[in-house]
């Protein structure tokens, strides 16, 4: 049982870190755009301000997804498929490669189609 709690805490923590990282990244982009010499229209400024709003509903959804991932990690460990640090790194690497391939495929499909 303690392993389940630890997995849930790790998943929730991952959701919090992911959410805050995305918010801070968006905030930095907005700050850079506002500090640039480029003159922004009122509409552009409105969109930038909108991008910096913290969406609590989306945050809770991401934290919940982290908890689900933590639970799945625990379940996999219980059936004999431990999610080790090396395994998690491999999954993240493959996920990144998949994202790149999907982007290239989408770009190629848009150009060819």
Z-matrix of the N, CA and C atoms (Angstrom, degrees):
N
C 1 1.453
C 2 1.527 1 112.42
N 3 1.346 2 118.99 1 -40.55
C 4 1.469 3 117.51 2 179.05
C 5 1.534 4 112.33 3 -61.03
N 6 1.355 5 116.44 4 -30.06
C 7 1.461 6 118.82 5 178.93
C 8 1.527 7 111.16 6 -64.67
N 9 1.339 8 116.55 7 -36.08
C 10 1.462 9 120.50 8 178.07
C 11 1.524 10 110.20 9 -64.48
N 12 1.315 11 116.68 10 -44.34
C 13 1.464 12 120.69 11 179.62
C 14 1.523 13 110.05 12 -62.33
N 15 1.323 14 116.52 13 -43.05
C 16 1.469 15 120.49 14 179.10
C 17 1.525 16 110.44 15 -62.89
N 18 1.328 17 117.35 16 -42.79
C 19 1.468 18 120.67 17 178.63
C 20 1.522 19 111.02 18 -63.98
N 21 1.335 20 116.92 19 -40.57
C 22 1.458 21 119.85 20 177.83
C 23 1.524 22 111.51 21 -64.08
N 24 1.331 23 116.46 22 -42.95
C 25 1.471 24 120.35 23 178.72
C 26 1.524 25 110.30 24 -61.89
N 27 1.330 26 116.43 25 -43.15
C 28 1.468 27 119.89 26 178.45
C 29 1.521 28 110.83 27 -62.13
N 30 1.329 29 117.39 28 -42.89
C 31 1.464 30 120.87 29 179.62
C 32 1.521 31 112.07 30 -65.06
N 33 1.329 32 116.91 31 -43.86
C 34 1.462 33 120.81 32 178.69
C 35 1.528 34 109.78 33 -63.79
N 36 1.330 35 116.57 34 -43.47
C 37 1.461 36 120.49 35 178.63
C 38 1.531 37 110.68 36 -60.74
N 39 1.329 38 116.72 37 -40.77
C 40 1.472 39 120.30 38 177.55
C 41 1.523 40 110.51 39 -61.99
N 42 1.331 41 117.12 40 -40.70
C 43 1.459 42 120.36 41 177.84
C 44 1.516 43 112.66 42 -63.57
N 45 1.333 44 116.27 43 -40.90
C 46 1.468 45 120.80 44 178.88
C 47 1.526 46 110.21 45 -65.54
N 48 1.329 47 116.70 46 -47.32
C 49 1.467 48 120.61 47 -179.35
C 50 1.526 49 110.27 48 -62.06
N 51 1.326 50 117.43 49 -43.80
C 52 1.462 51 121.51 50 179.78
C 53 1.527 52 110.77 51 -60.14
N 54 1.332 53 116.16 52 -46.32
C 55 1.466 54 120.60 53 -179.33
C 56 1.521 55 111.94 54 -63.26
N 57 1.309 56 116.20 55 -47.53
C 58 1.465 57 119.70 56 -177.92
C 59 1.527 58 111.57 57 -66.98
N 60 1.313 59 116.83 58 -36.34
C 61 1.462 60 120.10 59 177.92
C 62 1.528 61 110.24 60 -63.24
N 63 1.330 62 116.73 61 -44.75
C 64 1.464 63 120.39 62 177.92
C 65 1.518 64 112.01 63 -62.38
N 66 1.327 65 116.88 64 -42.53
C 67 1.463 66 120.54 65 179.15
C 68 1.527 67 110.77 66 -63.32
N 69 1.329 68 116.88 67 -46.32
C 70 1.467 69 120.20 68 -179.19
C 71 1.527 70 111.59 69 -66.00
N 72 1.337 71 116.71 70 -35.54
C 73 1.466 72 120.14 71 177.36
C 74 1.527 73 110.12 72 -64.39
N 75 1.329 74 116.60 73 -46.32
C 76 1.465 75 120.26 74 178.16
C 77 1.522 76 110.90 75 -62.20
N 78 1.310 77 116.43 76 -41.53
C 79 1.467 78 120.79 77 -179.88
C 80 1.530 79 110.70 78 -62.33
N 81 1.337 80 116.76 79 -41.59
C 82 1.469 81 120.65 80 179.34
C 83 1.529 82 110.59 81 -64.63
N 84 1.333 83 117.35 82 -39.84
C 85 1.463 84 120.54 83 178.26
C 86 1.525 85 110.67 84 -63.31
N 87 1.314 86 116.70 85 -42.73
C 88 1.455 87 121.05 86 179.51
C 89 1.518 88 110.83 87 -65.36
N 90 1.321 89 116.72 88 -45.14
C 91 1.469 90 120.56 89 178.76
C 92 1.526 91 110.90 90 -59.63
N 93 1.341 92 116.65 91 -41.66
C 94 1.462 93 120.34 92 178.76
C 95 1.524 94 111.03 93 -65.28
N 96 1.327 95 117.00 94 -40.41
C 97 1.471 96 120.36 95 179.28
C 98 1.524 97 111.08 96 -66.36
N 99 1.321 98 117.15 97 -39.97
C 100 1.455 99 119.97 98 -179.88
C 101 1.530 100 112.12 99 -71.06
N 102 1.338 101 116.59 100 -28.49
C 103 1.454 102 120.40 101 -179.35
C 104 1.531 103 112.69 102 -84.89
N 105 1.321 104 117.50 103 -10.52
C 106 1.465 105 119.96 104 -177.76
C 107 1.523 106 110.54 105 -71.94
N 108 1.313 107 115.13 106 165.45
C 109 1.461 108 121.85 107 179.28
C 110 1.527 109 112.47 108 -78.00
N 111 1.314 110 115.84 109 -12.06
C 112 1.462 111 121.19 110 -178.78
C 113 1.531 112 109.53 111 -66.52
N 114 1.301 113 116.62 112 129.84
C 115 1.458 114 121.06 113 178.54
C 116 1.517 115 109.70 114 -78.96
N 117 1.308 116 116.28 115 125.28
C 118 1.455 117 121.71 116 -176.90
C 119 1.533 118 110.58 117 -101.54
N 120 1.314 119 114.59 118 142.11
C 121 1.467 120 119.00 119 176.16
C 122 1.536 121 108.48 120 -77.28
N 123 1.306 122 115.12 121 167.13
C 124 1.461 123 119.42 122 178.30
C 125 1.525 124 110.90 123 -60.73
N 126 1.322 125 116.43 124 -38.52
C 127 1.458 126 121.11 125 179.33
C 128 1.537 127 110.58 126 -63.70
N 129 1.335 128 116.87 127 -43.38
C 130 1.464 129 120.71 128 179.22
C 131 1.532 130 110.79 129 -64.09
N 132 1.312 131 117.31 130 -41.70
C 133 1.467 132 120.77 131 178.61
C 134 1.530 133 109.71 132 -64.16
N 135 1.323 134 116.84 133 -40.60
C 136 1.460 135 121.35 134 178.56
C 137 1.526 136 110.76 135 -60.75
N 138 1.334 137 117.16 136 -43.31
C 139 1.464 138 121.38 137 178.29
C 140 1.522 139 111.24 138 -64.53
N 141 1.340 140 116.92 139 -38.67
C 142 1.456 141 120.18 140 179.08
C 143 1.526 142 111.24 141 -65.60
N 144 1.301 143 115.78 142 -43.36
C 145 1.471 144 119.75 143 179.23
C 146 1.522 145 109.94 144 -63.79
N 147 1.319 146 116.48 145 -39.69
C 148 1.462 147 121.28 146 178.05
C 149 1.523 148 111.14 147 -61.26
N 150 1.332 149 116.59 148 -36.50
C 151 1.464 150 121.17 149 -178.83
C 152 1.525 151 112.20 150 -68.77
N 153 1.322 152 117.77 151 -20.63
C 154 1.460 153 119.93 152 -178.64
C 155 1.524 154 112.74 153 -92.72
N 156 1.328 155 117.31 154 -4.87
C 157 1.459 156 119.40 155 177.79
C 158 1.519 157 109.71 156 -67.89
N 159 1.328 158 116.22 157 135.06
C 160 1.460 159 121.41 158 178.36
C 161 1.519 160 108.67 159 -84.93
N 162 1.329 161 116.67 160 117.96
C 163 1.465 162 122.39 161 -178.91
C 164 1.525 163 108.57 162 -91.40
N 165 1.341 164 115.91 163 100.07
C 166 1.460 165 121.02 164 -176.08
C 167 1.531 166 111.35 165 -64.12
N 168 1.325 167 117.46 166 -35.26
C 169 1.461 168 120.75 167 178.12
C 170 1.520 169 111.82 168 -63.00
N 171 1.320 170 115.65 169 -43.51
C 172 1.463 171 119.80 170 178.19
C 173 1.527 172 110.14 171 -66.88
N 174 1.326 173 116.86 172 -37.32
C 175 1.464 174 121.71 173 177.35
C 176 1.528 175 110.30 174 -60.33
N 177 1.340 176 117.10 175 -47.87
C 178 1.462 177 120.25 176 179.94
C 179 1.527 178 111.27 177 -63.75
N 180 1.329 179 116.29 178 -37.81
C 181 1.463 180 119.80 179 176.81
C 182 1.520 181 111.98 180 -61.87
N 183 1.315 182 116.35 181 -42.37
C 184 1.462 183 120.64 182 179.96
C 185 1.523 184 110.77 183 -67.10
N 186 1.326 185 117.04 184 -40.99
C 187 1.467 186 120.60 185 177.77
C 188 1.530 187 109.77 186 -63.78
N 189 1.339 188 117.10 187 -41.41
C 190 1.466 189 120.77 188 177.21
C 191 1.528 190 110.59 189 -61.86
N 192 1.332 191 116.74 190 -43.22
C 193 1.470 192 120.03 191 177.91
C 194 1.523 193 110.57 192 -61.32
N 195 1.327 194 116.85 193 -38.07
C 196 1.462 195 120.32 194 175.93
C 197 1.519 196 111.62 195 -61.62
N 198 1.340 197 116.70 196 -40.71
C 199 1.466 198 120.60 197 178.07
C 200 1.531 199 110.84 198 -64.51
N 201 1.328 200 116.64 199 -39.70
C 202 1.466 201 120.57 200 177.68
C 203 1.528 202 109.95 201 -63.52
N 204 1.328 203 116.32 202 -43.51
C 205 1.465 204 120.13 203 178.99
C 206 1.525 205 110.46 204 -63.01
N 207 1.333 206 116.93 205 -40.78
C 208 1.466 207 120.37 206 176.34
C 209 1.519 208 111.28 207 -60.63
N 210 1.330 209 116.96 208 -41.02
C 211 1.466 210 121.01 209 178.79
C 212 1.525 211 111.35 210 -65.28
N 213 1.321 212 116.01 211 -43.75
C 214 1.469 213 120.07 212 178.27
C 215 1.524 214 110.28 213 -62.62
N 216 1.320 215 116.77 214 -40.51
C 217 1.468 216 120.97 215 176.88
C 218 1.523 217 110.28 216 -58.36
N 219 1.335 218 116.36 217 -44.90
C 220 1.463 219 120.58 218 179.05
C 221 1.528 220 110.85 219 -64.00
N 222 1.343 221 116.44 220 -43.68
C 223 1.465 222 119.85 221 179.67
C 224 1.527 223 111.84 222 -62.08
N 225 1.332 224 116.33 223 -41.48
C 226 1.467 225 119.37 224 177.67
C 227 1.524 226 110.96 225 -61.24
N 228 1.319 227 116.59 226 -39.95
C 229 1.457 228 120.86 227 178.24
C 230 1.527 229 110.52 228 -64.30
N 231 1.330 230 117.62 229 -37.80
C 232 1.463 231 121.94 230 -179.03
C 233 1.527 232 112.54 231 -66.97
N 234 1.328 233 117.11 232 -30.04
C 235 1.468 234 119.20 233 179.63
C 236 1.524 235 112.24 234 -94.02
N 237 1.320 236 116.65 235 9.90
C 238 1.461 237 120.34 236 173.82
C 239 1.513 238 115.48 237 97.26
N 240 1.323 239 118.03 238 13.84
C 241 1.467 240 121.59 239 177.55
C 242 1.532 241 107.48 240 -117.86
N 243 1.314 242 116.32 241 80.09
C 244 1.467 243 117.98 242 -176.80
C 245 1.527 244 111.93 243 -68.07
N 246 1.312 245 114.79 244 137.68
C 247 1.457 246 120.20 245 176.55
C 248 1.532 247 106.46 246 -94.05
N 249 1.325 248 114.97 247 96.11
C 250 1.460 249 120.33 248 -179.34
C 251 1.521 250 109.37 249 -86.10
N 252 1.316 251 116.36 250 171.58
C 253 1.458 252 120.37 251 177.56
C 254 1.519 253 110.35 252 -60.26
N 255 1.320 254 116.76 253 -42.92
C 256 1.465 255 119.96 254 178.38
C 257 1.524 256 110.81 255 -64.44
N 258 1.327 257 117.73 256 -39.02
C 259 1.453 258 120.80 257 177.59
C 260 1.523 259 111.48 258 -64.57
N 261 1.336 260 116.22 259 -41.92
C 262 1.465 261 120.25 260 178.48
C 263 1.527 262 110.80 261 -64.09
N 264 1.333 263 117.08 262 -40.69
C 265 1.470 264 120.61 263 177.54
C 266 1.521 265 110.31 264 -62.08
N 267 1.315 266 116.77 265 -40.78
C 268 1.460 267 121.05 266 179.85
C 269 1.527 268 110.54 267 -65.30
N 270 1.321 269 117.25 268 -41.72
C 271 1.469 270 120.91 269 178.12
C 272 1.524 271 109.90 270 -62.64
N 273 1.341 272 117.18 271 -44.01
C 274 1.460 273 120.35 272 178.98
C 275 1.528 274 111.26 273 -63.30
N 276 1.321 275 117.33 274 -41.79
C 277 1.462 276 121.34 275 178.44
C 278 1.524 277 110.31 276 -60.95
N 279 1.315 278 116.60 277 -46.86
C 280 1.462 279 120.12 278 -179.71
C 281 1.534 280 111.51 279 -66.25
N 282 1.316 281 117.01 280 -35.30
C 283 1.460 282 120.48 281 176.78
C 284 1.526 283 110.43 282 -64.07
N 285 1.333 284 116.76 283 -43.03
C 286 1.462 285 120.86 284 177.49
C 287 1.516 286 111.98 285 -62.41
N 288 1.324 287 116.58 286 -43.03
C 289 1.464 288 120.52 287 178.38
C 290 1.528 289 110.00 288 -63.87
N 291 1.339 290 116.91 289 -41.11
C 292 1.458 291 120.99 290 177.51
C 293 1.526 292 110.98 291 -60.74
N 294 1.324 293 117.03 292 -42.85
C 295 1.471 294 120.85 293 179.13
C 296 1.521 295 110.81 294 -61.92
N 297 1.322 296 117.23 295 -41.23
C 298 1.468 297 121.25 296 179.35
C 299 1.531 298 110.47 297 -65.86
N 300 1.316 299 116.34 298 -45.43
C 301 1.471 300 120.33 299 179.81
C 302 1.522 301 110.52 300 -61.71
N 303 1.334 302 117.84 301 -41.83
C 304 1.466 303 120.34 302 179.01
C 305 1.516 304 111.16 303 -64.67
N 306 1.323 305 117.40 304 -37.34
C 307 1.466 306 120.37 305 178.50
C 308 1.525 307 110.81 306 -67.07
N 309 1.328 308 116.48 307 -44.32
C 310 1.471 309 120.66 308 178.48
C 311 1.530 310 109.49 309 -63.03
N 312 1.327 311 116.28 310 -42.88
C 313 1.463 312 119.99 311 178.76
C 314 1.528 313 110.81 312 -61.96
N 315 1.324 314 117.12 313 -44.54
C 316 1.458 315 120.84 314 178.21
C 317 1.510 316 112.48 315 -62.58
N 318 1.332 317 116.55 316 -40.85
C 319 1.449 318 121.52 317 177.94
C 320 1.528 319 110.56 318 -64.12
N 321 1.345 320 116.40 319 -45.82
C 322 1.451 321 120.32 320 -179.76
C 323 1.535 322 111.06 321 -65.43
N 324 1.322 323 116.98 322 -39.66
C 325 1.463 324 120.23 323 179.72
C 326 1.519 325 110.59 324 -65.30
N 327 1.326 326 117.64 325 -37.87
C 328 1.466 327 121.33 326 178.82
C 329 1.531 328 110.50 327 -67.39
N 330 1.321 329 117.44 328 -38.92
C 331 1.460 330 121.06 329 -179.33
C 332 1.519 331 112.43 330 -73.15
N 333 1.341 332 115.74 331 -37.67
C 334 1.458 333 119.88 332 -176.70
C 335 1.528 334 113.00 333 -87.87
N 336 1.330 335 115.96 334 -26.32
C 337 1.471 336 119.59 335 -174.34
C 338 1.448 337 111.15 336 -94.48
